[in-house]
Amino acid sequence: MTQKETTNIILKLNEEGWSAKKITAFLTYVAMHNPTEEEVVSIIDQGKEED
């Protein structure tokens, strides 16, 4: 993520009422998480069920 992207995410989430702690946890997850193919397929399948 670029600095501009990170800053815009922080600003928007703060505007939406997210706490600094929650924003930090979210950005850490995005930066550090390495999803497996199985995890991605599962999430996509869940989205199809909700449609």
ABEGO torsion letter per residue (X at the ends): XBAAAAAAAAAAAAAAGBBAAAAAAAAAAAAABBBBAAAAAAAAAAAAAAX
